[in-house]
Amino acid sequence: MLRRIVLFAVPLLLLLSACTQAPQAGPTGSSAGSTVTGSASPSSTDSASGTSSSSAPASSASSSAATRPVHVSVLESDGGEYGVGMPIIAWFNVAPTSGAAFAKATTVTVNDKKVAGAWYFEQTSHAGAALEAHYRPQSYWPGHARIHLDLPVQGLSAGPGLSFDDSLTLDITTGRATFATVNAANLRMTVKSDGNLVGVYPVSLGAPDTRTMRGIKVIMEKGLDIPMRGPGYYDPHVQWTQRLTYGGEYLHSAPWNIANLGKRSTSNGCTNLSPTVAKQLYGLMRIGDVVSYPNANGPRMQLGSGYGDWNVSWDEWQTGGAIKTA
């Protein structure tokens, strides 16, 4: 029987998620292990990293003591390995109204060489955050690279009456430079890693009334075996899942839809794969890997739909987004 899956619960929860164009949510992630200094009170713990640290002196550019504190945390974990499309994601518990000092203080290096990247501020649905910002270079990170973020912003202005109350650093790496391209015309996914062809695989995409978003997506999270729900439908064991949007698009195993792979699009927006291929790609790909849909039949992928950063032109990205960085 052909089964078409739709979202049932809040997209932030991996355990109740499915293929659909459902309402968006903010970034998932449990986990930053960044090094934090100068948190709001001595020996406090950063909400994202869980790393305790003592207060540090404010920067010489600090605002007056009467300013409201703005706390910064990040999604990524120190020592984590990510795909080459992964943005660095920062959250703010109070929304800054200016990103100029924040952007100016930022230093990012790749293999010890400074990168000319930029922050883009956007709305968030992440619990406890009032605004978020994504950092990326003009083009994808290189594969097999060491990335270091230095964010010495404690005491700097976050806008009139606001100042950042902590500084942090982050060290992550990229693995293989893996890219997948899904052609909706012939229903084939082509996967390359470090420039080498991994394979070309048949897929089934979204049906005309449950379309797959077009544009550049980034793998956001992975699940070996998760439940998915839809109206009148529940499958407790959808396997080899790799999430692409907050609304519930995934790469995943679809043994019930083998007959349609490479022939017709019948899913609820997800990219259906055979169990063998889904398992293979689950082992190969990582959070941050890039999956492009140049000609899918749905609306264009955007910021807020997932890690849609690469769909924004570099000129637009450098404006800073929701708040200005210059």
Residue frames relative to the residue before (quaternion, step in Angstrom):
aa qw qx qy qz dx dy dz
M 1.0000 0.0000 0.0000 0.0000 0.00 0.00 0.00
L 0.4114 -0.6871 0.5417 0.2552 3.57 -1.01 0.81
R 0.0785 -0.8056 0.5872 0.0091 3.54 -0.77 1.07
R 0.1263 -0.7951 0.5918 0.0400 3.54 -0.83 1.02
I 0.2482 -0.8285 0.4968 0.0713 3.52 -0.56 1.30
V 0.0405 -0.7887 0.6126 0.0306 3.57 -1.01 0.79
L 0.6325 -0.5663 0.3837 0.3633 3.54 -1.24 0.50
F 0.1868 -0.7929 0.5743 0.0817 3.51 -1.06 0.86
A 0.8238 0.1909 -0.0636 0.5299 3.56 0.85 -0.92
V 0.7599 -0.3697 0.2684 0.4624 3.55 -1.36 -0.01
P 0.4935 -0.7114 0.4068 0.2913 3.62 -0.66 1.03
L 0.5732 0.6024 -0.3961 0.3894 3.61 1.09 -0.45
L 0.6945 0.4548 -0.2784 0.4830 3.60 1.11 -0.50
L 0.3791 -0.7513 0.4967 0.2124 3.54 -0.46 1.21
L 0.6602 0.5599 -0.3202 0.3849 3.58 1.00 -0.75
L 0.7592 0.2147 -0.1646 0.5920 3.59 1.19 -0.26
S 0.4277 0.6938 -0.4642 0.3467 3.55 0.33 1.22
A 0.0138 0.8138 -0.5784 0.0543 3.54 -1.16 0.54
C 0.6678 -0.5160 0.3655 0.3926 3.53 -1.35 0.11
T 0.3675 0.7112 -0.5360 0.2681 3.56 -0.66 1.10
Q 0.3818 -0.6392 0.5833 0.3247 3.54 -1.32 0.03
A 0.1112 0.8350 -0.5234 0.1280 3.55 0.56 1.21
P 0.7046 -0.4233 0.3167 0.4733 3.62 -1.21 0.11
Q 0.5004 -0.6864 0.4543 0.2685 3.52 -1.05 0.84
A 0.1156 -0.7613 0.6311 0.0930 3.51 -1.36 0.32
G 0.6057 -0.5882 0.3982 0.3586 3.54 -1.25 0.32
P 0.7486 -0.4361 0.2447 0.4353 3.56 -1.26 0.26
T 0.3836 -0.6679 0.5851 0.2541 3.47 -1.19 0.68
G 0.3743 0.7357 -0.5270 0.2022 3.53 -1.23 -0.16
S 0.2494 -0.7944 0.5436 0.1059 3.47 -0.83 0.95
S 0.8152 0.5214 0.0481 0.2475 3.34 0.96 -0.66
A 0.3544 0.7397 -0.5583 0.1247 3.58 0.46 0.37
G 0.1838 -0.7707 0.5995 0.1134 3.50 -1.12 0.72
S 0.2242 0.8018 -0.5229 0.1826 3.56 1.08 0.63
T 0.4739 -0.6455 0.5147 0.3064 3.55 -1.27 0.44
V 0.1327 -0.8249 0.5493 0.0131 3.55 -0.59 1.20
T 0.0300 -0.7808 0.6234 0.0287 3.56 -1.05 0.77
G 0.8314 0.2492 -0.1610 0.4699 3.53 -1.20 0.55
S 0.1951 0.7829 -0.5666 0.1672 3.59 0.81 0.90
A 0.7813 -0.4236 0.1947 0.4149 3.55 -1.30 0.35
S 0.7985 0.0555 -0.0349 0.5983 3.58 1.06 -0.62
P 0.6611 -0.5192 0.3367 0.4244 3.62 -1.10 0.50
S 0.8587 0.0768 -0.0954 0.4976 3.54 -1.09 0.91
S 0.3504 0.7199 -0.5279 0.2835 3.60 1.02 0.66
T 0.4023 -0.7137 0.5257 0.2292 3.56 -1.28 0.26
D 0.4618 -0.6786 0.4959 0.2834 3.56 -0.89 0.95
S 0.5293 -0.6872 0.4013 0.2943 3.55 -0.84 1.01
A 0.7279 0.3956 -0.2542 0.4990 3.59 1.06 -0.58
S 0.7650 0.4266 -0.2287 0.4248 3.56 0.82 -0.90
G 0.2927 -0.7501 0.5386 0.2482 3.56 1.02 -0.70
T 0.5231 0.6350 -0.4083 0.3955 3.59 1.21 0.36
S 0.2745 -0.7806 0.5392 0.1565 3.58 -0.57 1.10
S 0.0964 0.7834 -0.6095 0.0748 3.55 -1.12 0.68
S 0.4817 -0.6610 0.4938 0.2951 3.56 -1.22 0.44
S 0.6293 -0.5339 0.4036 0.3951 3.53 -1.24 0.42
A 0.1876 -0.7597 0.6127 0.1110 3.54 -1.18 0.69
P 0.6347 -0.5398 0.3754 0.4060 3.61 -1.17 0.47
A 0.5205 -0.6369 0.4706 0.3192 3.53 -1.08 0.71
S 0.5923 -0.5697 0.4418 0.3597 3.54 -1.26 0.53
S 0.6135 -0.5580 0.4127 0.3767 3.54 -1.26 0.46
A 0.6670 0.4761 -0.3011 0.4877 3.57 1.26 -0.34
S 0.3353 0.7889 -0.4702 0.2100 3.57 1.24 0.26
S 0.4819 -0.6366 0.5214 0.3011 3.50 -1.30 0.52
S 0.6968 -0.4517 0.3265 0.4516 3.57 -1.25 0.01
A 0.6587 -0.5347 0.3627 0.3855 3.56 -1.27 0.47
A 0.6337 0.5621 -0.3350 0.4126 3.60 1.18 -0.42
T 0.4894 0.6829 -0.4366 0.3217 3.60 1.21 -0.11
R 0.4971 -0.6369 0.5041 0.3053 3.53 -1.24 0.57
P 0.4110 -0.7390 0.4686 0.2559 3.64 -0.74 0.94
V 0.1603 -0.7461 0.6413 0.0797 3.53 -1.15 0.81
H 0.1827 -0.8138 0.5474 0.0691 3.58 -0.54 1.19
V 0.2309 -0.7816 0.5725 0.0903 3.56 -0.96 0.97
S 0.0615 0.7579 -0.6491 0.0225 3.58 -1.07 0.80
V 0.2698 -0.7763 0.5489 0.1525 3.59 -1.19 0.40
L 0.5834 -0.6076 0.4301 0.3246 3.54 -1.25 0.56
E 0.7246 0.4907 -0.2711 0.4008 3.56 0.73 -1.07
S 0.3984 -0.6995 0.5467 0.2305 3.54 -1.28 0.50
D 0.5341 -0.5896 0.4943 0.3504 3.56 -1.06 0.72
G 0.8058 0.2363 -0.1993 0.5050 3.56 -0.86 0.98
G 0.4953 0.6743 -0.4242 0.3465 3.58 1.26 -0.07
E 0.2723 -0.7361 0.5960 0.1698 3.55 -1.22 0.58
Y 0.0441 -0.8180 0.5712 -0.0510 3.55 -0.80 1.09
G 0.5873 -0.5571 0.4515 0.3754 3.52 -1.34 0.20
V 0.6634 -0.5664 0.3380 0.3534 3.54 -1.27 0.45
G 0.6622 0.4949 -0.3143 0.4667 3.61 1.25 -0.12
M 0.4756 0.7132 -0.4188 0.2997 3.58 1.26 -0.02
P 0.2745 -0.7420 0.5816 0.1892 3.62 -0.71 0.98
I 0.4312 -0.6091 0.5740 0.3370 3.55 -1.27 0.36
I 0.1370 -0.8243 0.5487 0.0258 3.57 -0.64 1.14
A 0.0863 -0.7893 0.6078 0.0086 3.55 -0.79 1.13
W 0.1892 -0.7665 0.6054 0.1002 3.55 -1.14 0.76
F 0.1846 -0.7665 0.6092 0.0857 3.56 -1.19 0.68
N 0.3955 -0.7396 0.4888 0.2400 3.59 -0.76 1.00
V 0.7233 0.1864 -0.1489 0.6480 3.55 1.33 -0.38
A 0.4696 -0.7097 0.4414 0.2845 3.59 -0.79 0.93
P 0.3581 -0.7006 0.5661 0.2460 3.62 -0.73 0.97
T 0.2879 -0.7402 0.5728 0.2029 3.56 -1.20 0.46
S 0.7426 0.1885 -0.1739 0.6187 3.54 1.36 0.00
G 0.1884 -0.7924 0.5716 0.0995 3.55 -0.97 0.89
A 0.3700 0.7765 -0.4593 0.2219 3.58 1.27 0.09
A 0.7056 0.4428 -0.2778 0.4784 3.61 0.76 -0.98
F 0.6098 0.5621 -0.3326 0.4490 3.56 1.08 -0.80
A 0.6972 0.4682 -0.2704 0.4707 3.59 0.85 -1.00
K 0.6628 0.5198 -0.3105 0.4407 3.59 0.93 -0.87
A 0.6891 0.4910 -0.2804 0.4532 3.57 1.02 -0.76
T 0.5763 0.6321 -0.3649 0.3676 3.59 1.19 -0.50
T 0.0072 0.7519 -0.6591 -0.0092 3.53 -1.08 0.84
V 0.0073 -0.7749 0.6319 -0.0146 3.57 -0.90 0.98
T 0.0710 -0.7911 0.6069 0.0286 3.55 -0.94 0.94
V 0.1707 -0.7351 0.6453 0.1183 3.53 -1.25 0.59
N 0.8149 -0.0888 -0.0079 0.5727 3.55 -0.54 1.23
D 0.7055 -0.5097 0.2212 0.4399 3.53 1.00 1.08
K 0.6232 0.4950 -0.3597 0.4870 3.61 1.21 0.26
K 0.5000 -0.6887 0.4397 0.2869 3.56 -0.82 1.02
V 0.2610 -0.7653 0.5775 0.1127 3.54 -1.06 0.91
A 0.3318 -0.7269 0.5650 0.2060 3.58 -1.04 0.78
G 0.1778 0.7918 -0.5576 0.1747 3.56 0.33 1.28
A 0.2534 -0.7633 0.5730 0.1576 3.57 -1.29 -0.17
W 0.4158 -0.6696 0.5604 0.2543 3.53 -1.34 0.52
Y 0.0872 -0.7542 0.6476 0.0641 3.55 -1.21 0.64
F 0.2454 -0.7958 0.5431 0.1071 3.58 -0.60 1.20
E 0.0448 0.8065 -0.5845 0.0773 3.56 -0.98 0.87
Q 0.6325 -0.5248 0.4090 0.3966 3.53 -1.28 0.31
T 0.1782 -0.8025 0.5663 0.0597 3.57 -1.16 0.56
S 0.2113 -0.7319 0.6255 0.1683 3.51 -1.32 0.40
H 0.3758 0.7308 -0.4882 0.2939 3.57 1.25 0.24
A 0.5303 -0.6599 0.4344 0.3076 3.58 -0.83 1.01
G 0.8262 0.2160 -0.1837 0.4868 3.54 -0.85 1.02
A 0.6608 0.4804 -0.3080 0.4875 3.60 1.27 -0.08
A 0.2952 -0.7535 0.5641 0.1640 3.55 -1.13 0.73
L 0.7686 0.0068 0.0125 0.6395 3.58 1.28 -0.42
E 0.1218 -0.7789 0.6055 0.1089 3.56 -1.20 0.41
A 0.1648 -0.7667 0.6099 0.1144 3.55 -1.28 0.37
H 0.2058 -0.7595 0.6067 0.1129 3.55 -1.11 0.78
Y 0.1735 -0.7660 0.6112 0.0979 3.56 -1.04 0.83
R 0.1630 0.7655 -0.6145 0.0991 3.55 -0.99 0.87
P 0.4793 -0.6194 0.5186 0.3430 3.58 -1.26 0.33
Q 0.7204 -0.4322 0.2992 0.4525 3.59 -1.27 0.01
S 0.7762 0.1168 -0.0691 0.6157 3.57 1.05 -0.76
Y 0.7471 -0.4217 0.2556 0.4458 3.57 -1.27 0.22
W 0.5844 -0.5345 0.4698 0.3899 3.55 -1.28 0.43
P 0.4950 -0.6172 0.4911 0.3645 3.62 -1.12 0.40
G 0.5320 -0.6084 0.4748 0.3485 3.56 -1.20 0.42
H 0.8350 0.2018 -0.1504 0.4893 3.56 -1.29 0.47
A 0.4577 0.6972 -0.4169 0.3614 3.56 1.01 0.87
R 0.3540 -0.6890 0.5886 0.2313 3.55 -1.32 0.46
I 0.0973 -0.8019 0.5894 0.0078 3.57 -0.73 1.12
H 0.0501 -0.7971 0.6017 -0.0060 3.56 -0.85 1.02
L 0.1379 -0.7687 0.6225 0.0506 3.55 -0.94 1.02
D 0.0445 -0.7562 0.6524 0.0237 3.55 -0.98 0.94
L 0.0068 -0.8175 0.5712 -0.0734 3.55 -0.58 1.22
P 0.0450 0.8397 -0.5374 0.0638 3.63 0.38 1.22
V 0.2010 0.8475 -0.4626 0.1657 3.56 0.59 1.15
Q 0.3937 0.7315 -0.4910 0.2622 3.61 1.19 -0.07
G 0.8192 0.2228 -0.2018 0.4884 3.55 -0.85 1.07
L 0.5679 0.5964 -0.3928 0.4093 3.59 1.21 -0.22
S 0.5936 -0.5980 0.4112 0.3479 3.56 -1.18 0.58
A 0.1715 -0.7523 0.6287 0.0966 3.52 -1.11 0.86
G 0.7283 -0.2717 0.1794 0.6030 3.55 1.34 0.31
P 0.7195 -0.4329 0.2981 0.4539 3.61 -1.22 0.23
G 0.8439 0.1385 -0.1325 0.5012 3.57 -0.80 1.07
L 0.6972 0.4229 -0.2568 0.5187 3.59 1.29 0.11
S 0.0669 0.7814 -0.6203 0.0142 3.58 -1.15 0.63
F 0.5195 -0.6359 0.4769 0.3136 3.55 -1.13 0.68
D 0.2777 -0.8059 0.5069 0.1281 3.56 -0.89 0.95
D 0.7812 0.2271 -0.1636 0.5580 3.63 1.19 0.10
S 0.2444 -0.7080 0.6374 0.1808 3.52 -1.39 0.31
L 0.0214 -0.8111 0.5840 0.0244 3.58 -1.16 0.37
T 0.2046 -0.7225 0.6388 0.1676 3.51 -1.41 0.25
L 0.1028 -0.7803 0.6148 0.0510 3.56 -1.24 0.43
D 0.0503 -0.7774 0.6268 0.0156 3.56 -1.03 0.86
I 0.0885 0.7802 -0.6087 0.1136 3.54 -0.67 1.20
T 0.2586 -0.7419 0.5882 0.1918 3.56 -1.30 0.10
T 0.3243 -0.6740 0.6072 0.2681 3.52 -1.35 0.20
G 0.3633 -0.7051 0.5634 0.2310 3.53 -1.22 0.55
R 0.8110 -0.1309 0.1475 0.5508 3.54 -0.97 -0.90
A 0.4100 -0.6697 0.5553 0.2739 3.58 -1.15 0.65
T 0.0579 0.8335 -0.5376 0.1138 3.56 0.06 1.37
F 0.0147 -0.7943 0.6052 -0.0513 3.55 -0.84 1.07
A 0.1033 -0.7639 0.6344 0.0582 3.55 -1.07 0.84
T 0.0966 -0.7707 0.6279 0.0500 3.56 -1.07 0.80
V 0.1692 -0.7955 0.5789 0.0581 3.56 -0.76 1.10
N 0.1865 -0.7914 0.5790 0.0605 3.55 -0.59 1.22
A 0.2979 -0.7882 0.5154 0.1563 3.57 -0.44 1.22
A 0.5762 0.6073 -0.3803 0.3931 3.61 1.19 -0.41
N 0.8072 0.1858 -0.1050 0.5503 3.59 0.93 -0.83
L 0.3910 -0.7538 0.4474 0.2807 3.58 1.35 0.13
R 0.4746 0.6188 -0.4706 0.4126 3.51 0.78 1.18
M 0.2135 -0.7440 0.6207 0.1249 3.55 -1.11 0.80
T 0.1503 -0.7772 0.6082 0.0587 3.55 -0.80 1.09
V 0.0900 -0.8072 0.5833 0.0058 3.58 -0.75 1.08
K 0.0210 -0.7753 0.6311 -0.0150 3.54 -0.94 1.03
S 0.0728 -0.7892 0.6094 0.0209 3.54 -1.11 0.74
D 0.8242 -0.0449 -0.0461 0.5626 3.57 -0.68 1.16
G 0.7291 -0.4567 0.2210 0.4594 3.54 1.04 0.89
N 0.6491 0.5109 -0.3137 0.4683 3.58 1.26 -0.14
L 0.4823 -0.6648 0.4884 0.2948 3.56 -1.01 0.80
V 0.2641 -0.7562 0.5840 0.1318 3.55 -0.82 1.08
G 0.7298 -0.3590 0.2524 0.5242 3.57 0.94 -0.90
V 0.2858 -0.6989 0.6227 0.2053 3.51 -1.40 0.18
Y 0.0643 -0.8526 0.5155 -0.0567 3.55 -0.53 1.23
P 0.4552 -0.6716 0.5036 0.2970 3.61 -1.03 0.71
V 0.0711 -0.7927 0.6054 0.0081 3.57 -1.07 0.79
S 0.2038 -0.6968 0.6542 0.2121 3.51 -1.42 0.04
L 0.2042 -0.7965 0.5635 0.0804 3.57 -0.84 1.03
G 0.7789 -0.3690 0.2409 0.4463 3.56 -1.30 -0.24
A 0.4987 -0.6404 0.5068 0.2904 3.53 -1.11 0.80
P 0.7146 -0.4754 0.2844 0.4272 3.64 -1.17 0.35
D 0.7417 0.3807 -0.2376 0.4985 3.62 1.02 -0.62
T 0.7378 0.2475 -0.1874 0.5993 3.63 1.29 0.01
R 0.0154 -0.8911 0.4533 -0.0156 3.52 0.68 1.17
T 0.4561 -0.6461 0.5455 0.2776 3.53 -1.34 0.42
M 0.4728 -0.6839 0.4745 0.2891 3.59 -0.85 0.94
R 0.3217 -0.7306 0.5671 0.2027 3.57 -1.08 0.73
G 0.5701 0.5873 -0.4425 0.3664 3.54 -1.21 0.49
I 0.6547 -0.5164 0.4001 0.3802 3.54 -1.38 -0.24
K 0.0665 -0.7911 0.6079 -0.0092 3.56 -0.80 1.10
V 0.2302 -0.7494 0.6081 0.1249 3.54 -1.29 0.42
I 0.4994 -0.6480 0.4779 0.3199 3.57 -0.93 0.86
M 0.2438 -0.8204 0.5126 0.0695 3.56 -0.73 1.17
E 0.7777 -0.1266 0.1064 0.6065 3.58 1.05 -0.73
K 0.2836 -0.7619 0.5678 0.1293 3.54 -1.29 0.46
G 0.0164 -0.7951 0.6063 0.0019 3.56 -1.16 0.65
L 0.4300 -0.7273 0.4770 0.2422 3.57 -0.71 1.07
D 0.7905 -0.0562 0.1335 0.5951 3.55 0.92 -0.97
I 0.1330 0.8192 -0.5397 0.1413 3.58 -0.24 1.24
P 0.4703 -0.6485 0.5064 0.3192 3.61 -1.18 0.44
M 0.0645 -0.7661 0.6371 0.0549 3.55 -1.17 0.63
R 0.1714 -0.7978 0.5753 0.0563 3.53 -1.07 0.83
G 0.0420 0.7590 -0.6497 -0.0096 3.51 -1.32 0.42
P 0.7064 -0.4273 0.3086 0.4725 3.63 -1.21 0.14
G 0.8457 0.0323 -0.0652 0.5287 3.56 -0.55 1.18
Y 0.7186 0.4027 -0.2310 0.5178 3.58 1.23 0.21
Y 0.0866 0.7713 -0.6281 0.0563 3.53 -1.08 0.77
D 0.0202 -0.7679 0.6402 -0.0053 3.56 -0.87 1.01
P 0.2776 -0.8061 0.4984 0.1573 3.62 -0.41 1.15
H 0.7946 0.2862 -0.1245 0.5208 3.60 1.19 -0.32
V 0.1395 0.7385 -0.6394 0.1619 3.56 0.21 1.31
Q 0.1964 -0.8578 0.4729 0.0444 3.55 -0.53 1.21
W 0.8388 0.2115 -0.1703 0.4718 3.50 -1.41 0.43
T 0.2542 0.8053 -0.4903 0.2157 3.57 0.86 1.03
Q 0.0328 -0.7668 0.6411 -0.0023 3.55 -1.09 0.86
R 0.3032 -0.8150 0.4747 0.1361 3.54 -0.36 1.31
L 0.1866 -0.8076 0.5566 0.0562 3.56 -1.02 0.93
T 0.7975 0.1203 -0.0654 0.5876 3.63 1.13 -0.50
Y 0.5832 -0.5529 0.4542 0.3845 3.56 -1.26 0.38
G 0.6490 0.5511 -0.3156 0.4188 3.58 1.06 -0.72
G 0.6490 -0.5804 0.2952 0.3933 3.58 1.22 -0.18
E 0.4082 0.6650 -0.5234 0.3424 3.61 1.04 0.59
Y 0.0161 -0.7923 0.6085 -0.0407 3.53 -0.97 0.98
L 0.3358 -0.5559 0.6800 0.3402 3.42 -1.53 -0.01
H 0.2391 0.7953 -0.5391 0.1399 3.62 -0.78 0.84
S 0.6120 -0.5394 0.4446 0.3699 3.50 -1.34 0.38
A 0.0041 0.7969 -0.6031 0.0344 3.59 -0.92 0.94
P 0.0919 -0.8420 0.5295 0.0472 3.61 0.41 1.17
W 0.6158 0.5592 -0.3406 0.4382 3.59 1.19 -0.48
N 0.7492 0.3996 -0.1931 0.4917 3.59 1.23 -0.41
I 0.2308 0.8167 -0.5017 0.1677 3.59 1.24 0.41
A 0.6585 0.5509 -0.3194 0.4010 3.58 0.89 -0.91
N 0.7310 0.4337 -0.2398 0.4691 3.60 1.12 -0.57
L 0.4723 0.6854 -0.4486 0.3254 3.62 1.21 -0.22
G 0.8293 0.1605 -0.1549 0.5123 3.55 -0.79 1.07
K 0.7074 0.4603 -0.2459 0.4767 3.59 1.28 -0.09
R 0.8017 -0.1157 0.1068 0.5767 3.58 0.85 -0.89
S 0.4191 -0.6982 0.5270 0.2432 3.56 -1.21 0.56
T 0.0703 0.8296 -0.5399 0.1241 3.54 -0.56 1.22
S 0.5075 0.6707 -0.4214 0.3391 3.61 1.22 0.05
N 0.5526 -0.5888 0.4682 0.3588 3.54 -1.35 -0.05
G 0.7804 -0.2788 0.1337 0.5435 3.56 1.15 0.67
C 0.6014 0.5723 -0.3554 0.4295 3.57 1.18 -0.48
T 0.4280 -0.6326 0.5694 0.3041 3.52 -1.39 0.19
N 0.2021 -0.8049 0.5520 0.0808 3.56 -0.27 1.31
L 0.0637 -0.7875 0.6130 -0.0096 3.56 -1.01 0.97
S 0.5608 -0.5447 0.4712 0.4084 3.55 -1.24 0.26
P 0.6384 -0.5397 0.3668 0.4082 3.62 -1.11 0.48
T 0.6488 0.5277 -0.3258 0.4410 3.60 0.95 -0.82
V 0.6897 0.4682 -0.2756 0.4786 3.58 0.90 -0.94
A 0.6391 0.5328 -0.3317 0.4446 3.58 0.94 -0.86
K 0.6570 0.4991 -0.3041 0.4762 3.59 0.98 -0.82
Q 0.6424 0.5271 -0.3234 0.4526 3.58 0.96 -0.84
L 0.7102 0.4522 -0.2640 0.4706 3.58 0.85 -0.97
Y 0.5785 0.5674 -0.3742 0.4509 3.59 1.12 -0.56
G 0.6864 0.4744 -0.2774 0.4763 3.58 1.02 -0.80
L 0.6867 0.4942 -0.2767 0.4556 3.58 1.09 -0.71
M 0.7809 0.3877 -0.1771 0.4567 3.55 0.76 -1.09
R 0.1865 -0.7822 0.5890 0.0810 3.54 -1.26 0.54
I 0.6658 -0.4514 0.3870 0.4508 3.56 -1.29 0.19
G 0.7476 0.3449 -0.2813 0.4929 3.56 -0.80 1.06
D 0.5253 0.6095 -0.4308 0.4087 3.61 1.21 -0.12
V 0.4440 -0.7285 0.4826 0.1982 3.53 -1.14 0.79
V 0.0286 -0.7688 0.6388 -0.0105 3.55 -0.99 0.97
S 0.1276 -0.8308 0.5412 0.0233 3.60 -0.46 1.23
Y 0.1192 -0.7634 0.6339 0.0352 3.53 -1.12 0.87
P 0.1149 -0.8636 0.4854 0.0731 3.61 0.36 1.19
N 0.8248 0.1833 -0.0645 0.5310 3.60 1.06 -0.64
A 0.2568 0.7667 -0.5446 0.2228 3.60 1.06 0.66
N 0.5644 -0.6781 0.3864 0.2688 3.55 -1.19 0.62
G 0.6220 0.5838 -0.3343 0.4008 3.60 1.26 -0.01
P 0.7233 -0.3950 0.3158 0.4702 3.58 -1.30 -0.18
R 0.6129 -0.5812 0.3966 0.3596 3.55 -1.23 0.46
M 0.5159 -0.6287 0.4991 0.2993 3.54 -1.07 0.85
Q 0.0282 -0.8122 0.5818 -0.0334 3.56 -0.89 0.97
L 0.6347 -0.4421 0.4369 0.4591 3.53 -1.33 0.05
G 0.7336 0.3613 -0.2869 0.4990 3.57 -0.90 0.88
S 0.6454 0.4747 -0.3239 0.5032 3.58 1.24 -0.34
G 0.7350 -0.1809 0.1608 0.6334 3.54 1.33 -0.41
Y 0.6803 -0.3712 0.3315 0.5380 3.58 -1.01 -0.71
G 0.0720 0.8565 -0.4994 0.1090 3.53 0.53 1.28
D 0.2275 0.8461 -0.4629 0.1345 3.56 1.29 0.32
W 0.7126 0.4860 -0.2637 0.4317 3.58 0.92 -0.91
N 0.5767 0.5551 -0.3865 0.4582 3.58 1.25 0.11
V 0.6072 0.5202 -0.3424 0.4934 3.58 1.32 -0.08
S 0.4678 -0.6812 0.4805 0.2936 3.59 -0.82 0.97
W 0.6058 -0.5760 0.4000 0.3758 3.57 -1.15 0.57
D 0.6137 0.5456 -0.3528 0.4486 3.61 1.01 -0.70
E 0.6721 0.4746 -0.2906 0.4885 3.57 0.94 -0.88
W 0.6264 0.5638 -0.3408 0.4166 3.58 0.96 -0.88
Q 0.6917 0.5106 -0.2777 0.4286 3.57 0.93 -0.89
T 0.5346 0.6142 -0.4160 0.4049 3.61 1.23 -0.10
G 0.5166 -0.6711 0.4009 0.3494 3.59 1.18 -0.40
G 0.4505 -0.7236 0.4350 0.2903 3.59 1.22 -0.17
A 0.8730 -0.0387 0.0389 0.4847 3.55 -0.90 -1.01
I 0.7737 0.0899 -0.0859 0.6213 3.59 1.16 -0.52
K 0.5298 -0.6680 0.4268 0.3016 3.56 -1.09 0.63
T 0.2841 -0.7676 0.5579 0.1374 3.54 -1.16 0.73
A 0.7403 0.2978 -0.2195 0.5613 3.60 1.24 0.23
